[in-house]
Amino acid sequence: MSFETDPSIHKRLEAWIKEKGVAEIELILPDMNGIIRGKVVPAPRFLKGVSNHTLRIASSILRVTVTGEYPDLETDDEDGFSDTLDPDCVLVPDPTSICVAPGYRTPTAYVVTDAYSHAGKLIDIAPRQVLRRVLDLYAERGWEPVVAPEVEFFLTARNIDPDLPLETPVGRSGRAETVSQPYGLEAINEYEDLIEQIYEYCEIADLDIETMIHEAGAAQLEVNFNHGNALELADQVLMFKRIVRQVALSQNVYATFMAKPMDNQPGSAMHIHQSLVDKATGRNLFANANGTDSKLFRSFVGGLQTYLPEVAPLFAPNVNSFRRMRPQFDAPINVQWGLDNRSCGLRTPISDGRNRRVENRLPGADANPYLAIASSLACGYVGMVQGLEPGPLITTSAYRMPRSLPRTLDEALGRFQNCEPMREVFGEEFCRVFAHVKLDELDAFEGVVSAWEREHLLLKV
């Protein structure tokens, strides 16, 4: 694929910008952690840059850690890309992703970009390209995956001291939630103004969200996205997180997508519903004509069971991610599967053949949406290609069964680095760089003495 731009794309973008009255464009390039990097440019400069490929940014941002550091990598590929020299990459906007950015004084738009080398090659380690690489494997077989994410998050009181625990915010009643209120309508109405603004901003930005509910945690909410194209849904999750954080700040609270932000509260997940259709006919390939599970469906589940534990850093990317995976807080610890069984890491909702799907309940809300979706689809793809069979359906609590997921990021990275089938799917360079980024983050974390250690060890051991 080359970054030579179809002239009609420039015309489409120009017409859209004129119609919306946009003055500035936020060029968005998600990094390994799903953190938004990029730059803001005036609309005329943006359109000129689209035509002559002068929208550029330092390529090193694709390798930056969550702490803002850079791992010690020495790379020099055939395109002349070197970590030491840190050359620019060319940002090419995806015209299907452009949308109005709500809440700005100056009329602004978001657009998600792809990163290219100066030789005109897509940079393989970019998370968006990693997902596209997986989708291309499906397309080669005439398959099209369909996904629907569900994203949970907490609202918290403002917290400017990272040494202090988070607290729930005061709601409309003047009181803060202190106990679990799953699906509570009165509880969700406590934050009615904030929720209404989120809906309003999502509509302005053309985000296809379906419903919002109050989850099990105090001031914990969940939004469901309508099913659709995997790359487009990853873009939407990325934009949704940005919008929710901005709305929360405007209401003098925080919104956090940490997997486990509070000690005695549940964690936040990003469940991913997945189905598979025939690209030519649109038929759901996960069900036979009589509505029973197809062989492809069973092999897809078998692939998830076999390989998800080996790629955990892609859907549980932080030390904090593994604090969520505890059965007492209703989070999966294994890859058992069951019919409408929420204790399982893989749940098959009750449905007819047209709507047959599997819900991957393992990813945390802190995961990079591109990599979380890519990891799930890659595991299912390899399962179908290898003709794997799943284990038996579980009809009891999967929490009573042995843990098959890694317990720590350290263990997870070791398994990830040794999983040959997944390295082949994702590409050796991506796997190498991703592992280095995560190992650097882990090293930074392990250099910090925690409050727990000071509390229990300082004067006792």
C-alpha positions as CSV (number, residue, x, y, z in Angstrom):
1,M,0.0,0.0,0.0
2,S,1.4,3.4,-0.9
3,F,0.6,6.8,0.6
4,E,-0.2,8.2,-2.9
5,T,-3.5,9.8,-2.2
6,D,-6.5,9.5,-4.5
7,P,-7.4,13.1,-5.6
8,S,-11.0,12.5,-4.9
9,I,-10.2,12.0,-1.2
10,H,-8.8,15.6,-1.1
11,K,-12.0,16.8,-2.7
12,R,-14.2,14.9,-0.2
13,L,-12.3,16.2,2.8
14,E,-12.4,19.7,1.4
15,A,-16.2,19.5,0.8
16,W,-16.7,18.1,4.3
17,I,-14.6,20.8,6.0
18,K,-16.5,23.5,4.1
19,E,-19.9,22.0,5.0
20,K,-19.1,21.7,8.7
21,G,-17.3,25.0,8.9
22,V,-14.2,23.4,10.5
23,A,-11.2,25.6,11.2
24,E,-8.8,23.2,12.8
25,I,-8.0,19.5,12.5
26,E,-6.7,17.2,15.2
27,L,-4.5,14.6,13.5
28,I,-4.7,11.5,15.7
29,L,-2.2,8.6,15.8
30,P,-2.7,6.1,18.6
31,D,0.4,4.7,20.2
32,M,1.1,1.2,21.6
33,N,-0.9,2.0,24.7
34,G,-3.9,3.5,22.8
35,I,-2.8,7.0,24.0
36,I,-3.7,9.6,21.5
37,R,-0.6,11.3,19.9
38,G,-0.7,13.8,17.1
39,K,-0.9,17.5,16.3
40,V,-3.4,20.2,15.6
41,V,-3.2,22.0,12.2
42,P,-5.4,24.7,10.5
43,A,-7.8,23.3,8.0
44,P,-6.0,24.9,4.9
45,R,-2.7,23.5,6.1
46,F,-4.3,20.1,6.6
47,L,-5.7,20.0,3.0
48,K,-2.4,21.1,1.6
49,G,-0.6,18.5,3.6
50,V,-3.0,15.8,2.4
51,S,-2.1,16.6,-1.2
52,N,1.7,16.9,-0.9
53,H,2.3,14.5,2.0
54,T,3.7,17.1,4.4
55,L,1.7,16.0,7.5
56,R,4.5,14.6,9.5
57,I,5.4,13.6,13.0
58,A,8.3,12.0,14.8
59,S,8.1,8.2,14.3
60,S,9.3,7.5,17.8
61,I,5.8,8.2,19.2
62,L,4.9,4.7,18.1
63,R,7.5,3.4,20.6
64,V,6.9,5.6,23.6
65,T,6.0,4.1,27.0
66,V,3.1,5.1,29.1
67,T,5.6,7.0,31.3
68,G,6.8,9.0,28.4
69,E,10.1,7.2,28.0
70,Y,11.6,5.4,25.0
71,P,12.9,1.8,25.2
72,D,16.4,1.1,24.2
73,L,15.9,-0.2,20.7
74,E,18.3,-0.2,17.9
75,T,16.4,-0.6,14.6
76,D,17.4,0.2,11.1
77,D,15.1,-1.4,8.5
78,E,15.1,-1.4,4.7
79,D,13.2,1.9,4.6
80,G,16.0,3.6,6.5
81,F,13.9,3.8,9.7
82,S,16.2,4.1,12.7
83,D,15.3,4.5,16.3
84,T,18.5,6.4,16.9
85,L,17.8,8.9,14.2
86,D,14.1,9.2,14.9
87,P,13.0,10.3,11.4
88,D,9.5,11.7,10.7
89,C,6.8,9.5,9.5
90,V,4.1,10.7,7.1
91,L,0.5,10.9,8.5
92,V,-2.2,10.0,6.0
93,P,-5.7,10.7,7.2
94,D,-8.4,8.1,6.9
95,P,-11.3,10.1,5.4
96,T,-13.9,7.6,6.8
97,S,-12.8,8.6,10.3
98,I,-13.2,12.4,10.1
99,C,-15.8,13.7,12.5
100,V,-16.7,16.9,14.3
101,A,-14.8,17.3,17.6
102,P,-17.5,18.5,20.1
103,G,-16.9,21.0,22.8
104,Y,-14.2,23.2,21.2
105,R,-14.5,27.0,21.0
106,T,-12.8,26.9,17.6
107,P,-14.7,24.6,15.2
108,T,-12.5,21.5,15.2
109,A,-12.5,18.0,13.7
110,Y,-10.9,14.7,14.6
111,V,-9.3,12.5,12.0
112,V,-7.5,9.2,12.6
113,T,-4.3,8.8,10.6
114,D,-2.1,6.0,9.4
115,A,1.7,6.3,9.6
116,Y,3.9,5.8,6.5
117,S,7.6,5.7,6.0
118,H,9.1,8.1,3.5
119,A,9.4,5.2,1.1
120,G,5.6,5.0,1.0
121,K,5.2,1.9,3.2
122,L,2.7,1.6,6.1
123,I,4.6,1.3,9.3
124,D,3.9,-2.2,10.5
125,I,4.2,-1.6,14.3
126,A,1.4,1.1,14.3
127,P,-1.5,-0.5,16.2
128,R,-4.0,0.5,13.6
129,Q,-2.0,-1.3,11.0
130,V,-1.7,-4.4,13.2
131,L,-5.4,-4.7,13.3
132,R,-5.6,-4.1,9.5
133,R,-3.1,-6.9,9.0
134,V,-5.4,-9.3,10.9
135,L,-8.4,-8.1,8.9
136,D,-6.5,-8.7,5.7
137,L,-6.1,-12.4,6.6
138,Y,-9.8,-12.7,7.0
139,A,-10.5,-10.9,3.7
140,E,-8.2,-13.3,1.8
141,R,-10.6,-16.1,2.7
142,G,-13.7,-14.1,1.9
143,W,-14.5,-13.6,5.6
144,E,-15.5,-10.4,7.4
145,P,-15.5,-10.3,11.2
146,V,-18.1,-8.2,12.9
147,V,-17.5,-6.8,16.4
148,A,-19.4,-4.9,19.1
149,P,-17.4,-3.6,22.0
150,E,-18.8,-2.8,25.5
151,V,-16.7,-0.4,27.4
152,E,-16.9,0.2,31.2
153,F,-15.5,3.2,33.1
154,F,-15.6,4.9,36.4
155,L,-16.4,8.5,37.4
156,T,-14.3,9.7,40.3
157,A,-13.8,12.9,42.2
158,R,-10.9,15.0,41.0
159,N,-7.6,13.7,42.4
160,I,-4.4,15.7,42.0
161,D,-2.3,13.6,44.4
162,P,-1.5,10.1,42.9
163,D,-0.6,8.9,46.4
164,L,-4.2,9.3,47.6
165,P,-6.9,6.7,46.8
166,L,-9.7,7.6,44.3
167,E,-13.1,8.6,45.7
168,T,-16.5,8.5,44.0
169,P,-17.9,11.9,43.0
170,V,-20.9,13.7,44.5
171,G,-24.0,13.2,42.4
172,R,-27.1,15.2,41.8
173,S,-28.4,14.3,45.3
174,G,-25.4,15.9,46.9
175,R,-24.1,12.5,48.1
176,A,-21.5,10.2,46.7
177,E,-22.2,6.5,45.9
178,T,-20.6,4.1,48.3
179,V,-22.2,0.8,47.5
180,S,-22.8,-1.3,44.4
181,Q,-25.8,-0.3,42.3
182,P,-25.8,-2.6,39.2
183,Y,-28.4,-1.4,36.6
184,G,-29.7,1.1,39.1
185,L,-31.8,3.8,37.3
186,E,-31.8,6.1,40.2
187,A,-28.0,5.7,40.5
188,I,-27.4,6.5,36.8
189,N,-29.7,9.5,37.2
190,E,-27.3,10.9,39.7
191,Y,-25.0,11.8,36.8
192,E,-27.8,12.7,34.4
193,D,-26.2,16.0,33.2
194,L,-22.9,14.3,32.4
195,I,-24.5,11.4,30.7
196,E,-26.7,13.6,28.5
197,Q,-23.6,15.6,27.5
198,I,-21.8,12.4,26.6
199,Y,-24.7,11.3,24.4
200,E,-24.9,14.8,22.8
201,Y,-21.2,14.8,22.0
202,C,-21.2,11.3,20.7
203,E,-24.0,12.2,18.3
204,I,-22.1,15.2,17.1
205,A,-19.0,13.0,16.5
206,D,-21.1,10.3,14.8
207,L,-20.2,7.7,17.3
208,D,-22.6,4.7,17.0
209,I,-23.3,4.0,20.7
210,E,-26.4,2.1,21.6
211,T,-27.1,2.1,25.4
212,M,-25.5,3.2,28.6
213,I,-26.1,1.5,31.9
214,H,-24.9,1.7,35.5
215,E,-22.5,-1.1,36.2
216,A,-21.7,-2.9,39.4
217,G,-19.2,-0.5,40.8
218,A,-19.9,2.8,42.6
219,A,-20.2,5.5,39.8
220,Q,-19.2,2.9,37.2
221,L,-20.9,3.1,33.8
222,E,-20.9,1.0,30.7
223,V,-21.6,1.9,27.1
224,N,-22.5,-0.5,24.3
225,F,-21.5,0.1,20.7
226,N,-23.6,-1.2,17.8
227,H,-21.9,-4.0,15.9
228,G,-19.9,-3.2,12.8
229,N,-16.5,-3.1,11.1
230,A,-13.7,-3.9,13.4
231,L,-11.4,-1.0,12.4
232,E,-14.2,1.6,12.5
233,L,-15.2,0.3,15.9
234,A,-11.7,0.6,17.3
235,D,-11.6,4.2,16.0
236,Q,-14.9,4.9,17.7
237,V,-13.7,3.4,21.1
238,L,-10.6,5.6,20.9
239,M,-12.7,8.7,20.2
240,F,-15.3,7.8,22.9
241,K,-12.6,7.6,25.6
242,R,-11.4,11.1,24.6
243,I,-14.9,12.5,24.6
244,V,-15.8,11.0,27.9
245,R,-12.7,12.3,29.6
246,Q,-13.3,15.8,28.2
247,V,-17.0,15.8,29.3
248,A,-16.1,14.6,32.8
249,L,-13.5,17.4,33.2
250,S,-16.0,20.0,32.1
251,Q,-18.2,18.7,35.0
252,N,-15.4,18.9,37.5
253,V,-14.9,15.1,37.8
254,Y,-12.6,12.5,36.3
255,A,-13.5,9.6,34.0
256,T,-11.0,6.7,34.1
257,F,-10.7,3.6,32.0
258,M,-8.1,2.0,34.3
259,A,-8.8,-1.7,34.6
260,K,-8.8,-1.5,38.4
261,P,-8.9,2.0,39.8
262,M,-10.2,1.3,43.3
263,D,-9.3,-1.3,45.9
264,N,-12.8,-2.6,46.8
265,Q,-14.6,-2.0,43.6
266,P,-15.0,-4.2,40.5
267,G,-12.7,-3.5,37.6
268,S,-13.6,-2.1,34.2
269,A,-13.7,-4.3,31.1
270,M,-13.9,-3.9,27.3
271,H,-16.0,-6.9,26.3
272,I,-15.9,-7.7,22.6
273,H,-18.8,-9.5,20.9
274,Q,-17.6,-11.2,17.7
275,S,-19.3,-12.9,14.8
276,L,-18.2,-13.8,11.2
277,V,-20.0,-13.3,8.0
278,D,-19.4,-14.3,4.4
279,K,-18.2,-11.2,2.6
280,A,-20.1,-12.1,-0.6
281,T,-23.5,-13.0,0.9
282,G,-23.5,-11.5,4.4
283,R,-24.5,-14.9,5.9
284,N,-23.4,-15.6,9.5
285,L,-20.7,-18.3,9.2
286,F,-20.9,-19.1,12.9
287,A,-24.2,-21.0,12.4
288,N,-25.4,-23.8,10.2
289,A,-28.6,-23.6,8.2
290,N,-30.5,-25.3,11.0
291,G,-29.2,-22.8,13.6
292,T,-26.6,-25.0,15.2
293,D,-23.1,-24.0,15.9
294,S,-20.9,-24.3,12.7
295,K,-17.5,-25.9,12.6
296,L,-16.0,-22.5,12.0
297,F,-17.6,-21.2,15.2
298,R,-16.3,-24.1,17.3
299,S,-12.8,-23.6,15.8
300,F,-13.0,-19.9,16.4
301,V,-13.8,-20.5,20.1
302,G,-11.0,-23.2,20.2
303,G,-8.6,-20.6,18.9
304,L,-9.6,-18.2,21.6
305,Q,-9.1,-20.8,24.3
306,T,-5.8,-21.9,23.0
307,Y,-4.1,-18.6,22.2
308,L,-5.7,-15.8,24.3
309,P,-3.7,-16.7,27.4
310,E,-0.5,-16.4,25.2
311,V,-1.3,-12.9,24.0
312,A,-2.6,-11.4,27.3
313,P,-0.5,-8.2,27.1
314,L,-2.5,-7.1,24.1
315,F,-5.7,-7.0,26.0
316,A,-4.3,-6.6,29.6
317,P,-1.4,-4.3,28.9
318,N,-0.6,-2.8,32.3
319,V,0.4,-4.0,35.8
320,N,-3.0,-2.7,36.9
321,S,-4.8,-4.8,34.3
322,F,-4.1,-8.0,36.3
323,R,-5.6,-6.6,39.5
324,R,-9.0,-6.7,37.7
325,M,-8.8,-10.5,37.0
326,R,-10.2,-11.7,40.4
327,P,-13.3,-13.8,40.7
328,Q,-14.6,-12.0,43.8
329,F,-15.1,-9.0,41.5
330,D,-16.8,-10.9,38.7
331,A,-13.8,-10.9,36.3
332,P,-12.7,-14.0,34.4
333,I,-9.6,-15.9,35.3
334,N,-9.7,-18.5,32.5
335,V,-10.9,-19.2,29.0
336,Q,-13.7,-21.6,29.8
337,W,-16.8,-21.0,27.6
338,G,-20.5,-21.3,28.4
339,L,-23.9,-20.5,27.1
340,D,-25.1,-17.2,28.7
341,N,-22.6,-17.9,31.5
342,R,-20.9,-14.6,32.7
343,S,-18.4,-16.4,34.9
344,C,-16.6,-17.7,31.8
345,G,-14.0,-15.7,29.9
346,L,-15.9,-16.6,26.7
347,R,-19.7,-16.3,26.8
348,T,-22.1,-17.4,24.0
349,P,-25.2,-15.2,24.3
350,I,-28.5,-17.0,23.6
351,S,-29.4,-16.2,20.0
352,D,-30.7,-17.5,16.7
353,G,-28.4,-18.6,13.9
354,R,-28.3,-15.1,12.3
355,N,-27.0,-13.6,15.5
356,R,-24.6,-16.3,16.6
357,R,-21.6,-14.7,18.3
358,V,-19.1,-15.1,21.1
359,E,-18.3,-12.5,23.7
360,N,-14.7,-12.2,24.8
361,R,-14.9,-11.0,28.4
362,L,-11.1,-10.9,29.0
363,P,-10.0,-7.4,27.8
364,G,-9.8,-4.5,30.2
365,A,-11.1,-1.0,29.5
366,D,-7.4,0.1,29.7
367,A,-6.5,-1.9,26.6
368,N,-5.6,-0.3,23.3
369,P,-8.8,-1.0,21.3
370,Y,-6.9,-1.8,18.1
371,L,-4.7,-4.4,19.8
372,A,-7.4,-5.9,22.0
373,I,-9.7,-6.5,18.9
374,A,-6.7,-7.6,16.8
375,S,-5.6,-10.1,19.5
376,S,-9.1,-11.6,19.8
377,L,-9.7,-11.9,16.0
378,A,-6.2,-13.3,15.5
379,C,-6.6,-16.1,18.0
380,G,-10.0,-17.0,16.5
381,Y,-8.5,-16.9,12.9
382,V,-5.7,-19.2,13.8
383,G,-8.2,-21.5,15.5
384,M,-10.3,-21.7,12.3
385,V,-7.2,-22.3,10.1
386,Q,-5.9,-25.0,12.4
387,G,-9.4,-26.6,12.8
388,L,-9.1,-26.5,16.6
389,E,-11.9,-27.9,18.8
390,P,-13.0,-26.0,22.0
391,G,-13.3,-27.6,25.4
392,P,-16.7,-28.6,26.8
393,L,-19.3,-26.0,27.5
394,I,-19.3,-25.0,31.2
395,T,-22.7,-25.1,33.0
396,T,-21.4,-24.2,36.5
397,S,-19.2,-21.4,37.8
398,A,-15.9,-21.0,35.9
399,Y,-14.5,-19.2,38.9
400,R,-14.2,-22.6,40.6
401,M,-12.0,-23.9,37.8
402,P,-8.2,-23.5,37.5
403,R,-6.8,-20.2,36.4
404,S,-5.4,-20.3,32.8
405,L,-4.6,-16.6,32.4
406,P,-1.3,-15.1,33.5
407,R,-1.3,-13.6,37.0
408,T,1.2,-10.8,36.3
409,L,2.4,-8.7,33.4
410,D,5.8,-10.3,33.8
411,E,4.4,-13.8,33.3
412,A,2.2,-12.6,30.4
413,L,5.1,-11.0,28.5
414,G,7.1,-14.2,28.8
415,R,4.3,-16.2,27.3
416,F,3.7,-13.6,24.6
417,Q,7.3,-13.5,23.4
418,N,7.3,-17.3,23.0
419,C,4.1,-17.7,21.1
420,E,5.2,-18.5,17.5
421,P,1.8,-18.6,15.7
422,M,0.9,-15.1,17.1
423,R,4.3,-13.7,16.2
424,E,3.7,-14.8,12.6
425,V,0.3,-13.1,12.5
426,F,1.3,-9.8,14.1
427,G,4.8,-9.6,12.6
428,E,8.1,-10.1,14.4
429,E,8.9,-6.3,14.5
430,F,5.7,-5.4,16.2
431,C,6.0,-8.1,18.7
432,R,9.6,-7.1,19.5
433,V,8.9,-3.4,19.9
434,F,5.7,-4.0,21.9
435,A,7.5,-6.3,24.3
436,H,10.3,-3.8,24.8
437,V,7.8,-1.0,25.5
438,K,6.0,-3.2,28.1
439,L,9.2,-4.4,29.7
440,D,10.4,-0.9,30.2
441,E,7.1,0.1,31.8
442,L,7.3,-3.0,34.1
443,D,10.8,-2.0,35.1
444,A,9.7,1.5,36.0
445,F,6.8,0.1,38.1
446,E,9.1,-2.3,39.9
447,G,11.3,0.6,40.9
448,V,8.5,2.2,43.0
449,V,7.9,1.3,46.6
450,S,4.2,1.1,47.2
451,A,2.0,2.4,50.1
452,W,1.2,-1.2,51.0
453,E,4.9,-2.0,51.5
454,R,5.3,1.1,53.7
455,E,2.2,0.3,55.7
456,H,2.9,-3.4,56.4
457,L,6.7,-3.6,56.3
458,L,8.2,-0.3,57.5
459,L,8.1,-1.0,61.2
460,K,7.4,-4.7,61.4
461,V,10.0,-6.7,59.5
